[in-house]
């Protein structure tokens, strides 16, 4: 399982093989609903089976999930104006052998800004086309092209209403996973993808907890947490406290988000951020909000930086 817009590791493009070397009839696609909650998460398990007689060389998308038709999804399903989580994309060349299966989870809610409760028919498209000279990026295909390019499967689902009890149960289940001392990276990424872009403030504590793990946390969660903090004051307050206690160099993004949206934090929140023990983070805070910081902040930071520099200079060159 990988970070992805939707999670499916699907065969989507031919390499330099002849056009007729790979046929839709050589594949079968199955879909099974794992979870469907209003405004996310909506998770589908997908299984792609190669039924051809000889091995084929294909290009395997490392982040593209297959295509979801918003029109087929049902009334009220809205795509964001901009895809909230992108990436470099990319292809991984591989060989599929007869009978081989590709199984993964598609995190459908990553691609939607609004998912209503009720019945929906999900149509998932798996683009497949010859690639000549270079590897095409599926994101550049139009929806009509995607529909005409290859495999598809339809899944009828019942999206449940996001009640307080269901959200509490989901949060408890996810926290139980990441609190295990021996949690695997794969299981942790599964929790990340489940929480990511599920638009519920009740899941913010899980995202903040994940941001504290593995040396800087999961960077993909930061824009998501920021969007939650813009809509819910409680999440904003939790974010400020998180940055006070755990903010590091990877959190420069929040300062960039605040600057982009012309956010002026109140002085009480600035004072909380200045309690962070990391010099770099406090310097960032001062650079972003100099007027809200105490008048002594400039001198305090310079003095601390000077002491740190002096400590480094005292170390013999061979020990550095």
Secondary structure, DSSP 8 states (H G I E B T S, - for coil): ----SS----EEEE-SS-GGGS-GGGEEEEEEEEEEBTTS-EEEEEEEEE--SS-EEEEEESS---EE-HHHH-TT-B--SS-SS-----EEEEEE-TT-EEEEEEEGGGG-SB--SEEEEEEEEEE-----SS---GGGS-HHHHHHSEEEEEEEEEEB---HHHHHHHHHHHHHHHTSTT--HHHHHHHHHHHTT---GGGHHHHHHHTTSTTT--TTHHHHHHHHHHH-HHHHHHHHHHHHHH--GGGHHHHHHHHHTT----HHHHHHHTT-S-HHHHHHHHHH-GGGS-TTHHHHHHHHHHHHHHHHHTS-GGG-
